[in-house]
Amino acid sequence: MYEPNILSVVPPLLAIILAIVTRQVILSLSIGIWIGFCILESVNPITGLAVGIEGIITVFGDAGDTRVLVFTLIIGGLIATIERVGGVRGFIHLLESRSWVDSPAKAKWLAYFTGVVVFIESNITLLVAGSISRPLFDRYHIAREKLAYIIDSTSAPICILIPLNAWGAVVIGLLSSSGIENPIDVFITSIAFNFYPIAVIAFAAFVIWRNLHIGPMKAAQERTEGGELLWPHSTPMVDPTVLEAETEADKESDKARFMLLPIAAMVLSMPLSLYITGDGDITAGSGSTSVLWAVLIALALLWAMVLGTGRARLDELMNTFLKGAGGFLPVAMILLFALALGDVAGLLGTGVYVAQIAQESIPMALLLPLLFLVSSFIAFSIGSSWGTFAIMIPLAMQIVLNLQLDPALFLAAVLSGSVFGDHASPISDTTVVSSMAAATDHIEHVRTQLPYALISAGMATVCFLLAGLFLL
């Protein structure tokens, strides 16, 4: 039996450091797994490599882990199919045809509420909200940087507060593999303590309501009001005329129902699946099974609609699905390696050792803000909230189990920090897509958004400190 010692923290700590330095999450996780099994088995690096490979393969021995990995690929195929058959474009046309926006304030609220409503996947949220709102922002002389800020603040922060999407499935899967009982209950309970997403969403609404322009955003707004959409020598992430040309294609067959009905089916079938798998008790249902069923139901409905209307052939749908699933392969790989690293960390007793050190040297009240700040730093450095989930959730849950603390609070601290770091990072995919959807310069988006993000992060840090003082 391996006794936890200082070497127990080497694999996850090494993975964190390498991820920050190299920004290669998969490679960093794989090295952590390799070193972990070398330590566990007391073997040389060559033998440890073989054992580490087997450790990764063993992840598939857990049905719940495997379902989450399969779900990740299927959601990629579903998203690609919705885009391919014109569901996103149809939704945009539906909103534009209603002429609901006739003032600058309404243009900003449209961008905000589009982000709130389209919560199924962060990049879809960004692209839909940006495509709808960008022409209106230009028409009413609102800075494109403000659009990028609004849609960025209502993409990942909204997605992480909703259990019925890909984000929720990933978190629930990581909780389950970390030995947490009733992971769905823990995730739902953590929503109320997920202070950064709550703060950033509320603050964005306040900014729109009061028409606030903080720091560099004020200069960007004055420039736009003077008739200049971008700063001289700025480079927009995308030429808006190209996007407009794409969205004009085939308007007659682009229908919002190709997006709305599958998403509605997925959302509605999730609690039904939990009810079935829990034998009548939603809280006892299998999260991994339910999300897999939900996304398969959505995909089946979408295919039936498309085939029934003749929008695409079966072979075209299959090709689109495979391309979409391939696009999410990096995410599935991150999850696979994260699950394997969590397994070896559990065998090494990493959580037991860290919990002992924390109990002896760190005041209990500081654990939550410390987790928030560490997760923020990692996510900012690697540009990935999901990559940070993969690294920090298993470690945080091991601390929770060994100290017998409330897992919801610690999960919320990790999720909040991961989303803040991702929100502020210039190398984050959501930050890049936000710049692209708003057709603004990427660095300008990062500069103008950062003061708003830091204010929200300050609020969250204070809240976690208070939670640590009064709830731990």
MARKOLGU-988682 format. One record per residue (C-alpha): residue in one letter; x, y, z; residue number from 1. Coordinates in steps of 0.25 Angstrom, whole numbers, always signed. Example, Ala and Ser with C-alpha at 12.3 -4.5 7.8 and 13.67 -1.06 7.14 Angstrom:
<ketis>
@aa->a, x->+49, y->-18, z->+31, i->1
@aa->s, x->+55, y->-4, z->+29, i->2
</ketis>
This chain:
<ketis>
@aa->m, x->+0, y->+0, z->+0, i->1
@aa->y, x->+6, y->+13, z->-4, i->2
@aa->e, x->+7, y->+23, z->+7, i->3
@aa->p, x->+4, y->+38, z->+3, i->4
@aa->n, x->+16, y->+47, z->+4, i->5
@aa->i, x->+22, y->+59, z->-3, i->6
@aa->l, x->+24, y->+51, z->-16, i->7
@aa->s, x->+9, y->+50, z->-17, i->8
@aa->v, x->+7, y->+64, z->-21, i->9
@aa->v, x->+18, y->+63, z->-32, i->10
@aa->p, x->+9, y->+58, z->-43, i->11
@aa->p, x->-3, y->+68, z->-43, i->12
@aa->l, x->+7, y->+80, z->-39, i->13
@aa->l, x->+16, y->+76, z->-51, i->14
@aa->a, x->+4, y->+76, z->-60, i->15
@aa->i, x->+0, y->+90, z->-55, i->16
@aa->i, x->+14, y->+96, z->-57, i->17
@aa->l, x->+16, y->+89, z->-71, i->18
@aa->a, x->+2, y->+94, z->-75, i->19
@aa->i, x->+5, y->+108, z->-71, i->20
@aa->v, x->+19, y->+108, z->-78, i->21
@aa->t, x->+16, y->+100, z->-91, i->22
@aa->r, x->+1, y->+103, z->-92, i->23
@aa->q, x->-1, y->+89, z->-96, i->24
@aa->v, x->-11, y->+83, z->-87, i->25
@aa->i, x->-11, y->+69, z->-93, i->26
@aa->l, x->+4, y->+67, z->-93, i->27
@aa->s, x->+5, y->+73, z->-79, i->28
@aa->l, x->-6, y->+63, z->-74, i->29
@aa->s, x->+1, y->+51, z->-81, i->30
@aa->i, x->+14, y->+55, z->-74, i->31
@aa->g, x->+7, y->+56, z->-61, i->32
@aa->i, x->+1, y->+42, z->-63, i->33
@aa->w, x->+14, y->+36, z->-67, i->34
@aa->i, x->+22, y->+41, z->-55, i->35
@aa->g, x->+10, y->+38, z->-46, i->36
@aa->f, x->+11, y->+23, z->-49, i->37
@aa->c, x->+26, y->+23, z->-49, i->38
@aa->i, x->+25, y->+28, z->-34, i->39
@aa->l, x->+13, y->+18, z->-31, i->40
@aa->e, x->+20, y->+6, z->-36, i->41
@aa->s, x->+34, y->+10, z->-33, i->42
@aa->v, x->+39, y->+7, z->-47, i->43
@aa->n, x->+48, y->+13, z->-57, i->44
@aa->p, x->+43, y->+23, z->-67, i->45
@aa->i, x->+42, y->+13, z->-78, i->46
@aa->t, x->+34, y->+3, z->-70, i->47
@aa->g, x->+26, y->+14, z->-65, i->48
@aa->l, x->+22, y->+19, z->-79, i->49
@aa->a, x->+16, y->+5, z->-81, i->50
@aa->v, x->+8, y->+5, z->-68, i->51
@aa->g, x->+4, y->+20, z->-71, i->52
@aa->i, x->-2, y->+16, z->-84, i->53
@aa->e, x->-10, y->+4, z->-78, i->54
@aa->g, x->-15, y->+15, z->-67, i->55
@aa->i, x->-21, y->+23, z->-79, i->56
@aa->i, x->-27, y->+11, z->-85, i->57
@aa->t, x->-33, y->+7, z->-71, i->58
@aa->v, x->-42, y->+20, z->-72, i->59
@aa->f, x->-51, y->+13, z->-82, i->60
@aa->g, x->-53, y->+2, z->-71, i->61
@aa->d, x->-62, y->+12, z->-64, i->62
@aa->a, x->-76, y->+13, z->-72, i->63
@aa->g, x->-79, y->+27, z->-67, i->64
@aa->d, x->-65, y->+33, z->-71, i->65
@aa->t, x->-67, y->+26, z->-85, i->66
@aa->r, x->-81, y->+32, z->-86, i->67
@aa->v, x->-76, y->+46, z->-84, i->68
@aa->l, x->-65, y->+44, z->-94, i->69
@aa->v, x->-75, y->+39, z->-105, i->70
@aa->f, x->-84, y->+51, z->-101, i->71
@aa->t, x->-73, y->+61, z->-104, i->72
@aa->l, x->-71, y->+56, z->-118, i->73
@aa->i, x->-86, y->+55, z->-121, i->74
@aa->i, x->-89, y->+69, z->-116, i->75
@aa->g, x->-78, y->+73, z->-126, i->76
@aa->g, x->-86, y->+66, z->-137, i->77
@aa->l, x->-99, y->+72, z->-133, i->78
@aa->i, x->-94, y->+87, z->-133, i->79
@aa->a, x->-87, y->+85, z->-147, i->80
@aa->t, x->-100, y->+79, z->-152, i->81
@aa->i, x->-108, y->+91, z->-147, i->82
@aa->e, x->-99, y->+100, z->-154, i->83
@aa->r, x->-98, y->+92, z->-167, i->84
@aa->v, x->-113, y->+92, z->-169, i->85
@aa->g, x->-115, y->+107, z->-166, i->86
@aa->g, x->-121, y->+106, z->-152, i->87
@aa->v, x->-112, y->+117, z->-147, i->88
@aa->r, x->-114, y->+126, z->-159, i->89
@aa->g, x->-129, y->+123, z->-158, i->90
@aa->f, x->-130, y->+128, z->-144, i->91
@aa->i, x->-122, y->+141, z->-148, i->92
@aa->h, x->-132, y->+144, z->-159, i->93
@aa->l, x->-144, y->+141, z->-149, i->94
@aa->l, x->-139, y->+152, z->-140, i->95
@aa->e, x->-135, y->+162, z->-150, i->96
@aa->s, x->-149, y->+160, z->-157, i->97
@aa->r, x->-156, y->+164, z->-145, i->98
@aa->s, x->-150, y->+178, z->-144, i->99
@aa->w, x->-150, y->+178, z->-129, i->100
@aa->v, x->-138, y->+187, z->-128, i->101
@aa->d, x->-139, y->+202, z->-130, i->102
@aa->s, x->-129, y->+209, z->-120, i->103
@aa->p, x->-115, y->+207, z->-115, i->104
@aa->a, x->-120, y->+202, z->-102, i->105
@aa->k, x->-128, y->+191, z->-109, i->106
@aa->a, x->-117, y->+187, z->-117, i->107
@aa->k, x->-108, y->+184, z->-105, i->108
@aa->w, x->-119, y->+177, z->-98, i->109
@aa->l, x->-122, y->+168, z->-110, i->110
@aa->a, x->-107, y->+164, z->-110, i->111
@aa->y, x->-108, y->+161, z->-95, i->112
@aa->f, x->-121, y->+153, z->-95, i->113
@aa->t, x->-117, y->+145, z->-107, i->114
@aa->g, x->-105, y->+141, z->-99, i->115
@aa->v, x->-113, y->+137, z->-88, i->116
@aa->v, x->-123, y->+129, z->-96, i->117
@aa->v, x->-114, y->+122, z->-105, i->118
@aa->f, x->-107, y->+114, z->-94, i->119
@aa->i, x->-104, y->+101, z->-100, i->120
@aa->e, x->-89, y->+104, z->-104, i->121
@aa->s, x->-81, y->+116, z->-102, i->122
@aa->n, x->-76, y->+118, z->-116, i->123
@aa->i, x->-89, y->+116, z->-122, i->124
@aa->t, x->-94, y->+127, z->-112, i->125
@aa->l, x->-83, y->+136, z->-117, i->126
@aa->l, x->-85, y->+134, z->-132, i->127
@aa->v, x->-100, y->+136, z->-131, i->128
@aa->a, x->-100, y->+148, z->-122, i->129
@aa->g, x->-89, y->+154, z->-130, i->130
@aa->s, x->-95, y->+152, z->-144, i->131
@aa->i, x->-109, y->+157, z->-139, i->132
@aa->s, x->-104, y->+170, z->-132, i->133
@aa->r, x->-92, y->+174, z->-140, i->134
@aa->p, x->-99, y->+182, z->-151, i->135
@aa->l, x->-108, y->+188, z->-140, i->136
@aa->f, x->-96, y->+193, z->-132, i->137
@aa->d, x->-90, y->+199, z->-144, i->138
@aa->r, x->-103, y->+206, z->-148, i->139
@aa->y, x->-105, y->+212, z->-134, i->140
@aa->h, x->-90, y->+216, z->-133, i->141
@aa->i, x->-87, y->+206, z->-121, i->142
@aa->a, x->-73, y->+201, z->-120, i->143
@aa->r, x->-70, y->+188, z->-125, i->144
@aa->e, x->-61, y->+186, z->-113, i->145
@aa->k, x->-74, y->+187, z->-104, i->146
@aa->l, x->-81, y->+177, z->-113, i->147
@aa->a, x->-69, y->+167, z->-111, i->148
@aa->y, x->-69, y->+170, z->-96, i->149
@aa->i, x->-84, y->+167, z->-95, i->150
@aa->i, x->-85, y->+154, z->-103, i->151
@aa->d, x->-72, y->+149, z->-96, i->152
@aa->s, x->-79, y->+152, z->-82, i->153
@aa->t, x->-91, y->+144, z->-86, i->154
@aa->s, x->-84, y->+132, z->-92, i->155
@aa->a, x->-76, y->+123, z->-83, i->156
@aa->p, x->-81, y->+130, z->-70, i->157
@aa->i, x->-95, y->+126, z->-74, i->158
@aa->c, x->-91, y->+112, z->-79, i->159
@aa->i, x->-85, y->+108, z->-66, i->160
@aa->l, x->-97, y->+112, z->-58, i->161
@aa->i, x->-106, y->+102, z->-66, i->162
@aa->p, x->-105, y->+87, z->-64, i->163
@aa->l, x->-112, y->+83, z->-76, i->164
@aa->n, x->-101, y->+86, z->-86, i->165
@aa->a, x->-87, y->+81, z->-90, i->166
@aa->w, x->-81, y->+89, z->-79, i->167
@aa->g, x->-90, y->+82, z->-68, i->168
@aa->a, x->-87, y->+69, z->-74, i->169
@aa->v, x->-72, y->+71, z->-73, i->170
@aa->v, x->-73, y->+76, z->-59, i->171
@aa->i, x->-82, y->+65, z->-54, i->172
@aa->g, x->-73, y->+54, z->-61, i->173
@aa->l, x->-61, y->+60, z->-54, i->174
@aa->l, x->-68, y->+60, z->-40, i->175
@aa->s, x->-73, y->+46, z->-42, i->176
@aa->s, x->-59, y->+41, z->-46, i->177
@aa->s, x->-53, y->+48, z->-33, i->178
@aa->g, x->-62, y->+39, z->-24, i->179
@aa->i, x->-73, y->+50, z->-21, i->180
@aa->e, x->-86, y->+43, z->-18, i->181
@aa->n, x->-98, y->+50, z->-25, i->182
@aa->p, x->-90, y->+59, z->-34, i->183
@aa->i, x->-102, y->+65, z->-40, i->184
@aa->d, x->-107, y->+70, z->-27, i->185
@aa->v, x->-93, y->+76, z->-24, i->186
@aa->f, x->-93, y->+83, z->-37, i->187
@aa->i, x->-107, y->+89, z->-35, i->188
@aa->t, x->-103, y->+93, z->-21, i->189
@aa->s, x->-90, y->+100, z->-25, i->190
@aa->i, x->-98, y->+109, z->-35, i->191
@aa->a, x->-102, y->+118, z->-24, i->192
@aa->f, x->-87, y->+120, z->-19, i->193
@aa->n, x->-81, y->+121, z->-33, i->194
@aa->f, x->-79, y->+136, z->-30, i->195
@aa->y, x->-70, y->+140, z->-42, i->196
@aa->p, x->-80, y->+136, z->-53, i->197
@aa->i, x->-92, y->+142, z->-45, i->198
@aa->a, x->-84, y->+155, z->-43, i->199
@aa->v, x->-79, y->+156, z->-57, i->200
@aa->i, x->-94, y->+154, z->-63, i->201
@aa->a, x->-100, y->+164, z->-53, i->202
@aa->f, x->-89, y->+174, z->-55, i->203
@aa->a, x->-91, y->+173, z->-70, i->204
@aa->a, x->-105, y->+176, z->-68, i->205
@aa->f, x->-102, y->+188, z->-59, i->206
@aa->v, x->-92, y->+193, z->-70, i->207
@aa->i, x->-103, y->+193, z->-80, i->208
@aa->w, x->-113, y->+199, z->-71, i->209
@aa->r, x->-104, y->+211, z->-67, i->210
@aa->n, x->-97, y->+212, z->-80, i->211
@aa->l, x->-83, y->+211, z->-73, i->212
@aa->h, x->-70, y->+212, z->-81, i->213
@aa->i, x->-58, y->+208, z->-72, i->214
@aa->g, x->-44, y->+210, z->-75, i->215
@aa->p, x->-40, y->+208, z->-90, i->216
@aa->m, x->-55, y->+205, z->-93, i->217
@aa->k, x->-58, y->+220, z->-92, i->218
@aa->a, x->-48, y->+224, z->-103, i->219
@aa->a, x->-53, y->+213, z->-112, i->220
@aa->q, x->-67, y->+218, z->-110, i->221
@aa->e, x->-63, y->+232, z->-113, i->222
@aa->r, x->-55, y->+227, z->-126, i->223
@aa->t, x->-68, y->+220, z->-130, i->224
@aa->e, x->-77, y->+232, z->-128, i->225
@aa->g, x->-67, y->+240, z->-137, i->226
@aa->g, x->-69, y->+231, z->-148, i->227
@aa->e, x->-58, y->+221, z->-147, i->228
@aa->l, x->-61, y->+206, z->-145, i->229
@aa->l, x->-47, y->+202, z->-142, i->230
@aa->w, x->-34, y->+209, z->-137, i->231
@aa->p, x->-24, y->+212, z->-148, i->232
@aa->h, x->-15, y->+200, z->-152, i->233
@aa->s, x->-25, y->+191, z->-144, i->234
@aa->t, x->-27, y->+178, z->-150, i->235
@aa->p, x->-41, y->+172, z->-148, i->236
@aa->m, x->-42, y->+157, z->-146, i->237
@aa->v, x->-51, y->+155, z->-158, i->238
@aa->d, x->-56, y->+164, z->-169, i->239
@aa->p, x->-71, y->+166, z->-166, i->240
@aa->t, x->-74, y->+166, z->-181, i->241
@aa->v, x->-70, y->+152, z->-182, i->242
@aa->l, x->-79, y->+148, z->-171, i->243
@aa->e, x->-91, y->+155, z->-176, i->244
@aa->a, x->-89, y->+149, z->-190, i->245
@aa->e, x->-89, y->+135, z->-183, i->246
@aa->t, x->-102, y->+138, z->-175, i->247
@aa->e, x->-109, y->+143, z->-188, i->248
@aa->a, x->-108, y->+129, z->-194, i->249
@aa->d, x->-120, y->+121, z->-196, i->250
@aa->k, x->-129, y->+129, z->-187, i->251
@aa->e, x->-142, y->+122, z->-191, i->252
@aa->s, x->-137, y->+108, z->-186, i->253
@aa->d, x->-130, y->+114, z->-174, i->254
@aa->k, x->-140, y->+111, z->-162, i->255
@aa->a, x->-139, y->+115, z->-148, i->256
@aa->r, x->-146, y->+102, z->-144, i->257
@aa->f, x->-133, y->+94, z->-148, i->258
@aa->m, x->-127, y->+100, z->-136, i->259
@aa->l, x->-138, y->+103, z->-127, i->260
@aa->l, x->-145, y->+89, z->-127, i->261
@aa->p, x->-133, y->+80, z->-125, i->262
@aa->i, x->-128, y->+89, z->-113, i->263
@aa->a, x->-142, y->+89, z->-107, i->264
@aa->a, x->-142, y->+74, z->-109, i->265
@aa->m, x->-129, y->+73, z->-102, i->266
@aa->v, x->-132, y->+82, z->-90, i->267
@aa->l, x->-146, y->+75, z->-88, i->268
@aa->s, x->-141, y->+61, z->-89, i->269
@aa->m, x->-130, y->+63, z->-79, i->270
@aa->p, x->-139, y->+63, z->-66, i->271
@aa->l, x->-147, y->+52, z->-73, i->272
@aa->s, x->-135, y->+44, z->-74, i->273
@aa->l, x->-131, y->+47, z->-60, i->274
@aa->y, x->-145, y->+42, z->-55, i->275
@aa->i, x->-144, y->+29, z->-63, i->276
@aa->t, x->-129, y->+26, z->-59, i->277
@aa->g, x->-133, y->+29, z->-45, i->278
@aa->d, x->-145, y->+20, z->-44, i->279
@aa->g, x->-154, y->+32, z->-42, i->280
@aa->d, x->-144, y->+41, z->-34, i->281
@aa->i, x->-138, y->+51, z->-42, i->282
@aa->t, x->-127, y->+54, z->-32, i->283
@aa->a, x->-123, y->+39, z->-32, i->284
@aa->g, x->-122, y->+39, z->-47, i->285
@aa->s, x->-109, y->+36, z->-55, i->286
@aa->g, x->-104, y->+49, z->-60, i->287
@aa->s, x->-94, y->+43, z->-71, i->288
@aa->t, x->-105, y->+34, z->-76, i->289
@aa->s, x->-116, y->+45, z->-76, i->290
@aa->v, x->-107, y->+55, z->-84, i->291
@aa->l, x->-103, y->+44, z->-94, i->292
@aa->w, x->-118, y->+41, z->-96, i->293
@aa->a, x->-122, y->+56, z->-97, i->294
@aa->v, x->-111, y->+59, z->-108, i->295
@aa->l, x->-115, y->+46, z->-116, i->296
@aa->i, x->-130, y->+50, z->-115, i->297
@aa->a, x->-126, y->+64, z->-120, i->298
@aa->l, x->-118, y->+58, z->-132, i->299
@aa->a, x->-128, y->+48, z->-136, i->300
@aa->l, x->-139, y->+59, z->-136, i->301
@aa->l, x->-130, y->+68, z->-144, i->302
@aa->w, x->-127, y->+57, z->-154, i->303
@aa->a, x->-142, y->+54, z->-156, i->304
@aa->m, x->-145, y->+68, z->-158, i->305
@aa->v, x->-134, y->+70, z->-169, i->306
@aa->l, x->-137, y->+57, z->-176, i->307
@aa->g, x->-152, y->+60, z->-176, i->308
@aa->t, x->-150, y->+74, z->-182, i->309
@aa->g, x->-140, y->+69, z->-192, i->310
@aa->r, x->-130, y->+79, z->-187, i->311
@aa->a, x->-118, y->+69, z->-187, i->312
@aa->r, x->-116, y->+55, z->-191, i->313
@aa->l, x->-112, y->+44, z->-181, i->314
@aa->d, x->-98, y->+43, z->-186, i->315
@aa->e, x->-96, y->+58, z->-184, i->316
@aa->l, x->-102, y->+58, z->-170, i->317
@aa->m, x->-92, y->+47, z->-166, i->318
@aa->n, x->-80, y->+54, z->-172, i->319
@aa->t, x->-84, y->+67, z->-165, i->320
@aa->f, x->-86, y->+59, z->-152, i->321
@aa->l, x->-72, y->+53, z->-153, i->322
@aa->k, x->-65, y->+66, z->-156, i->323
@aa->g, x->-72, y->+72, z->-144, i->324
@aa->a, x->-69, y->+61, z->-135, i->325
@aa->g, x->-54, y->+62, z->-140, i->326
@aa->g, x->-54, y->+77, z->-136, i->327
@aa->f, x->-57, y->+73, z->-122, i->328
@aa->l, x->-47, y->+62, z->-121, i->329
@aa->p, x->-37, y->+71, z->-114, i->330
@aa->v, x->-47, y->+73, z->-103, i->331
@aa->a, x->-49, y->+58, z->-102, i->332
@aa->m, x->-34, y->+56, z->-101, i->333
@aa->i, x->-33, y->+66, z->-90, i->334
@aa->l, x->-44, y->+59, z->-82, i->335
@aa->l, x->-38, y->+45, z->-84, i->336
@aa->f, x->-24, y->+49, z->-79, i->337
@aa->a, x->-30, y->+57, z->-68, i->338
@aa->l, x->-38, y->+45, z->-63, i->339
@aa->a, x->-26, y->+37, z->-64, i->340
@aa->l, x->-18, y->+47, z->-56, i->341
@aa->g, x->-29, y->+48, z->-46, i->342
@aa->d, x->-28, y->+32, z->-44, i->343
@aa->v, x->-13, y->+32, z->-42, i->344
@aa->a, x->-14, y->+44, z->-32, i->345
@aa->g, x->-25, y->+36, z->-24, i->346
@aa->l, x->-15, y->+24, z->-24, i->347
@aa->l, x->-4, y->+33, z->-19, i->348
@aa->g, x->-13, y->+39, z->-8, i->349
@aa->t, x->-10, y->+53, z->-14, i->350
@aa->g, x->-23, y->+58, z->-7, i->351
@aa->v, x->-20, y->+52, z->+6, i->352
@aa->y, x->-6, y->+58, z->+6, i->353
@aa->v, x->-10, y->+72, z->+2, i->354
@aa->a, x->-22, y->+72, z->+11, i->355
@aa->q, x->-12, y->+69, z->+23, i->356
@aa->i, x->-3, y->+80, z->+19, i->357
@aa->a, x->-15, y->+90, z->+17, i->358
@aa->q, x->-21, y->+86, z->+30, i->359
@aa->e, x->-8, y->+89, z->+37, i->360
@aa->s, x->-3, y->+101, z->+30, i->361
@aa->i, x->-14, y->+109, z->+23, i->362
@aa->p, x->-25, y->+115, z->+30, i->363
@aa->m, x->-38, y->+109, z->+26, i->364
@aa->a, x->-45, y->+122, z->+23, i->365
@aa->l, x->-34, y->+124, z->+12, i->366
@aa->l, x->-36, y->+111, z->+5, i->367
@aa->l, x->-47, y->+116, z->-4, i->368
@aa->p, x->-41, y->+129, z->-9, i->369
@aa->l, x->-28, y->+122, z->-11, i->370
@aa->l, x->-34, y->+111, z->-20, i->371
@aa->f, x->-41, y->+123, z->-27, i->372
@aa->l, x->-28, y->+130, z->-30, i->373
@aa->v, x->-20, y->+118, z->-33, i->374
@aa->s, x->-30, y->+113, z->-43, i->375
@aa->s, x->-31, y->+127, z->-49, i->376
@aa->f, x->-16, y->+127, z->-51, i->377
@aa->i, x->-16, y->+114, z->-58, i->378
@aa->a, x->-27, y->+117, z->-67, i->379
@aa->f, x->-21, y->+130, z->-71, i->380
@aa->s, x->-8, y->+124, z->-74, i->381
@aa->i, x->-13, y->+112, z->-82, i->382
@aa->g, x->-25, y->+119, z->-88, i->383
@aa->s, x->-35, y->+108, z->-85, i->384
@aa->s, x->-46, y->+107, z->-74, i->385
@aa->w, x->-48, y->+92, z->-78, i->386
@aa->g, x->-33, y->+89, z->-77, i->387
@aa->t, x->-33, y->+96, z->-63, i->388
@aa->f, x->-46, y->+88, z->-59, i->389
@aa->a, x->-38, y->+75, z->-63, i->390
@aa->i, x->-26, y->+79, z->-54, i->391
@aa->m, x->-33, y->+85, z->-42, i->392
@aa->i, x->-46, y->+78, z->-40, i->393
@aa->p, x->-40, y->+65, z->-36, i->394
@aa->l, x->-30, y->+71, z->-27, i->395
@aa->a, x->-40, y->+80, z->-20, i->396
@aa->m, x->-50, y->+68, z->-18, i->397
@aa->q, x->-39, y->+60, z->-12, i->398
@aa->i, x->-36, y->+71, z->-2, i->399
@aa->v, x->-51, y->+72, z->+1, i->400
@aa->l, x->-53, y->+57, z->+3, i->401
@aa->n, x->-41, y->+56, z->+13, i->402
@aa->l, x->-45, y->+68, z->+21, i->403
@aa->q, x->-60, y->+65, z->+20, i->404
@aa->l, x->-64, y->+78, z->+15, i->405
@aa->d, x->-75, y->+83, z->+6, i->406
@aa->p, x->-71, y->+79, z->-8, i->407
@aa->a, x->-81, y->+90, z->-15, i->408
@aa->l, x->-73, y->+101, z->-9, i->409
@aa->f, x->-60, y->+96, z->-14, i->410
@aa->l, x->-65, y->+93, z->-27, i->411
@aa->a, x->-71, y->+107, z->-29, i->412
@aa->a, x->-57, y->+113, z->-25, i->413
@aa->v, x->-50, y->+104, z->-36, i->414
@aa->l, x->-61, y->+107, z->-47, i->415
@aa->s, x->-61, y->+122, z->-44, i->416
@aa->g, x->-46, y->+123, z->-44, i->417
@aa->s, x->-46, y->+115, z->-57, i->418
@aa->v, x->-56, y->+124, z->-64, i->419
@aa->f, x->-50, y->+137, z->-59, i->420
@aa->g, x->-36, y->+132, z->-65, i->421
@aa->d, x->-42, y->+128, z->-78, i->422
@aa->h, x->-50, y->+141, z->-79, i->423
@aa->a, x->-38, y->+150, z->-77, i->424
@aa->s, x->-28, y->+142, z->-85, i->425
@aa->p, x->-23, y->+146, z->-98, i->426
@aa->i, x->-21, y->+132, z->-103, i->427
@aa->s, x->-34, y->+127, z->-99, i->428
@aa->d, x->-43, y->+121, z->-110, i->429
@aa->t, x->-55, y->+129, z->-105, i->430
@aa->t, x->-47, y->+142, z->-104, i->431
@aa->v, x->-43, y->+140, z->-119, i->432
@aa->v, x->-57, y->+136, z->-124, i->433
@aa->s, x->-63, y->+148, z->-117, i->434
@aa->s, x->-53, y->+157, z->-124, i->435
@aa->m, x->-57, y->+150, z->-137, i->436
@aa->a, x->-72, y->+150, z->-135, i->437
@aa->a, x->-71, y->+165, z->-132, i->438
@aa->a, x->-61, y->+168, z->-144, i->439
@aa->t, x->-52, y->+175, z->-135, i->440
@aa->d, x->-37, y->+175, z->-132, i->441
@aa->h, x->-34, y->+164, z->-122, i->442
@aa->i, x->-24, y->+171, z->-114, i->443
@aa->e, x->-33, y->+183, z->-113, i->444
@aa->h, x->-44, y->+174, z->-108, i->445
@aa->v, x->-35, y->+168, z->-97, i->446
@aa->r, x->-30, y->+182, z->-93, i->447
@aa->t, x->-44, y->+188, z->-92, i->448
@aa->q, x->-51, y->+176, z->-85, i->449
@aa->l, x->-40, y->+174, z->-74, i->450
@aa->p, x->-44, y->+185, z->-65, i->451
@aa->y, x->-59, y->+179, z->-65, i->452
@aa->a, x->-54, y->+165, z->-62, i->453
@aa->l, x->-45, y->+170, z->-51, i->454
@aa->i, x->-56, y->+177, z->-44, i->455
@aa->s, x->-64, y->+164, z->-45, i->456
@aa->a, x->-53, y->+156, z->-40, i->457
@aa->g, x->-51, y->+165, z->-28, i->458
@aa->m, x->-65, y->+163, z->-24, i->459
@aa->a, x->-64, y->+148, z->-25, i->460
@aa->t, x->-51, y->+148, z->-17, i->461
@aa->v, x->-58, y->+156, z->-6, i->462
@aa->c, x->-70, y->+146, z->-6, i->463
@aa->f, x->-61, y->+134, z->-6, i->464
@aa->l, x->-54, y->+140, z->+6, i->465
@aa->l, x->-67, y->+142, z->+13, i->466
@aa->a, x->-72, y->+128, z->+10, i->467
@aa->g, x->-59, y->+122, z->+16, i->468
@aa->l, x->-61, y->+130, z->+28, i->469
@aa->f, x->-76, y->+127, z->+31, i->470
@aa->l, x->-78, y->+114, z->+24, i->471
@aa->l, x->-66, y->+105, z->+26, i->472
</ketis>
